[in-house]
Amino acid sequence: MRILVTGSADGLGRAAADSLLSAGHDVVVHARNEDRAAGLDPLVHRGADIVVGDFTEREAVRRIAAELNDQDPLDAVIHNAGVWNGRAVMPVNIVAPYLLTALLPGPRRHVYLSSGSHFGGHPSLAGVDWRGKTPGSYADSKLFVTTLAAAVARLHPELLSNAVDPGWVPTRMGGPGAPDDLDLGHQTQEWLATSDQPQALTSGGYCITGSCRSRTIQSTTRHSRTGSCKPSPRRPALRSDQSISADRGTGPGKRGITVSGDVDKFAPSKRRKRPGSATM
């Protein structure tokens, strides 16, 4: 399989990319800038492709998507890139994965990195600064990306879309005192991106690392923090006036979410466009 891992210069992203390469997959790694990209040379020398771009800049995300669409098609994306605080929170943690989902029509699997912090997020889009002119809320961003995973699953049943909480692990973001296992932290997203086991072929799940392999992943709309996902009826992840713009698109074999209008509004799309296109 060919898999893009965003934010793979260090931490969980690098661990996932390294492990996937070792398993024989084709991997595309991503770094924010050329200095960070230089640190990925060991993976590139082992056969990984690389894309470089700052996810705080929408045009950089668009350029990366265009580059990837000109290459061999992707089978999966692990949306790993994330920041903890500051003005980059919303652009990196939610706008970038949203755009990549919209602009990459090929991948059948999307794995979005969430966090237990999403329980503290506010379920409202009112007043959110999507462009990062002011500092963003990490908890809100993780609630939104978890909702994105659920929305993709609901609107595109032909895709596999799941959110993963990797735990509090000792990465640069998590800090050296983080109590959870870094090695275990990246395994669930790799499994969701590549496995043919029945549990990995479900969609619309919220998976806490270590809890998915032995049980069916359930809806993200209700779950338990203890690691077991509680069943709930299949229902829209957001009200129609709060949904992230998406539709099924048209044309054979076309996949992806259509971005219409200004992403600042995150309003429902009122007309169908070809997947893989976005305007803002």
N, C-alpha and C positions, 0 to 999 in steps of 0.2 A: 504493500500500500504506500501511497505518497501522502505525506502528512505535513502540514504547516504547524509549527509551534511558535506562537508569538511570544515576545519577551523571553527569548531563550539564551540571553547572554550569561545568566547566572540563575541560581536558585532552582525552583521547581521546574521552570521551563528548560533550563539546561539539562537537568537530571532526566527529564522526559525525553528530550531530543537524543541524549547520549544513549539511553536505554533502547529507544526505538531503532536507532542506528545499529546497535549491537544485535537487535533481533532481526535485522536484515531488511528493514523498511527503508524506503526513500524518504528522506526528511528535508524539509526546508526550514532553516533556522532564521530568526529575525533579531536584529539589533537596532537600537535607537539611533546610533550614529556610527561613524567610521571607527572611532576609538573603541567603542564597545564591540564592534564587529571584529576587530583584530583579535580579541580574546576568544573568538569562535573558530580561529584557524585550525585548532586540533580536530574539530568536528568537520570542518570543510575539507581538510586533508583526508578524512575518512570517507568522503563522498557526499556530504550534505551540501545542498544548495543554500544560498543565503540571500535575503532581502534586507535592505537597510532603510529605515525611515522613522521619523519621530511621530508617534501616534497623537501628540498634542496638535498636530497640523493635519487638517482634513485632506489637503491636497497630497500630503505624503502618503496617507492611507489609500487614496485613490490611485496614486502612482504605483504603489506596491500591488494593489489589486490588478492593475493593468499589466504589470510585469508578469504576475502569476498566471493571468489568463492567456498570455502568449507562450507559456511553457506547457509541459506535460500536465494534464489535469490532476487536480488534487482529489483525494478520496476522503480526507478528513481534515478538520482544523481544530486544534486545541487553543482556545482563546485564553492564553495564560497571562499576557501582559497586564500589569496593574501597578498602581501607585497608592500609597497610604494616605497622603495628605497634600494640600496645596492646590493650586489652580489646575493642575493636570488631572485631577481625580476624575471628573466627568468626561473630558475628552478621551482619556486613555481607557478608563474602566468600562465605559458603556458606549460612547459614540463610536470609537474605533471598532469594537466587535460588531456593532450594529451595521456599520458601513461595510465591513468585510463580508458579513453574512449577505448583505444586499448585492455586493459587487462580484462575488465569486459564485458563479452559477453551478460549478461542478461538484463540490464536496457533498457527499450524502450523509456525513456525520459531522456534527458540531458539538464540541464539549466546551462549556463556559465555566470559568473558574469563579465560584461564588465564595461565600464566607459566612460563618455563623453570625458575623456582624450584621448581616442583612435583617436579622430580627429587630434591630434597632432602627431600621430605615423607615422613612415616612412614605406611605403609599399615596403620594400625590405628585403630580408633575407641575403643579402651580409654582411659578417663580424659580424653577430650576435653571441654573446658568450652564447650558450645554456647551458654550464656547469657552468656558474656563477663564472668564475675566475676573472672577472672584474664587476664593478657595471653595472646593466642593466637599460634600459629606461622603466619606468612605462607605458608611452604612447604607446611605441612600443609593450609591452607585451599585452596591452588591445586591440590593433589593431589585433594582432595575435590570441588572444583567440576568438575575434569576428569572425575572418576569419575561425577559427576552427569550430565554431558553424555552420557557413554557409556551410563549406565543409562537415561536418557530415550530414547535411540536404540534400545536393545535392547527395552525394554518397550513402546514406542509407535512401531511402524514407520510409522504414518500421519503422524508428525511428522518434521521435519528438525531434528536437534540436533547441534551441533558446538561444539568448544572452539577458541579462537584464542589463540595467543601473539603479542601485538602487538609484541614486542621491548622493549628497554630504551630508552624514548623520553623526551625532556626535558619531562615534565609536572611538576606540583607534587610528585607521588610520586616520579618518576624522577630529579628534580633537573636542573639546567641542564647538567651535564656528560654526560648520557646520550648514548651514541654513535649510536643508531638514529634513523631518520627519522620525525618526528611526523606528517608528512603521509601517509606510507605506512602508519603504524601503525593508522589507523582504517579503511583502505579494505577490508581483507579481511572484517571483520565486516559492513560495509555490503553487500558483494557477497554474502555468505552469507545476509543477511537479505532481499535483494531480487532477486537475479539468477535468470533462468531457464536459464542455461547448465548443461549436464549436470553439471559438477563441483560446482556450487553446490546441486544437487538430491540430493546424497548425504547420508548421515547417519552419525553415530558417528565423526566425524573429529577429529583434532587438527591444526590448521593453524597453521604458523608464517608470519607475515605475509610475503607476496610469493611463497610457495611453492605456493599452492593453485590458482591460475588455470590452470596448464598441466598439471595432473596430477589424477588421481582421488584424493580424500581417502580415506585408509584408516582402519582401526580404531584407536581410541585405545589399545588394549591393547599395541601395540608401535610405536615410532616412532623416527626418527633426529633428533637435535638439529641436524643440518646442514640441515634444511629439507625433506628428502624423507621421506615417510611410507612405512614398510615394510608390505607386506601381512601380515596375520595372520588365522588362522581366526576366524570370528565366534563369540564365546563370551561368557559372562556377565562383566561387568566386576568383580563382587565375588562372594565366596562368599555363600551364602544367609544365613549368620549375621552377615554384615557389610554386607548390602545396605541402601541407602537405601530406606525404605518406599515402595512404588509398586505400582500395578496398573493395568489397562487401563480400569477403570471400566465403567459400564453405561449403556445408553440410546443412541439414535441421535445421532450427531454430537457426542457428549461426548468431550472430550479433557482431558488433564492428568494429574497424579500425585496420588493420594490420600494425604494425611497422616493417619496414624492414631496415636492415643496421644500420648505426650510425645516431641517431637522430640529431646530429650536422649538417648533410647534409640536412635533411628534403627534400629528393629527392623523386620523384614519385616512387612507388613500381612497379617493372617490372615483378614480378611473384606473384602469388596468394598463400597466406598461410592461414592456419586456423585462424579465428578470435580468439582472446584471447591469441595470442602468440606474443612475441616481442623479438627482438634481438638487442643489441647495446653494 
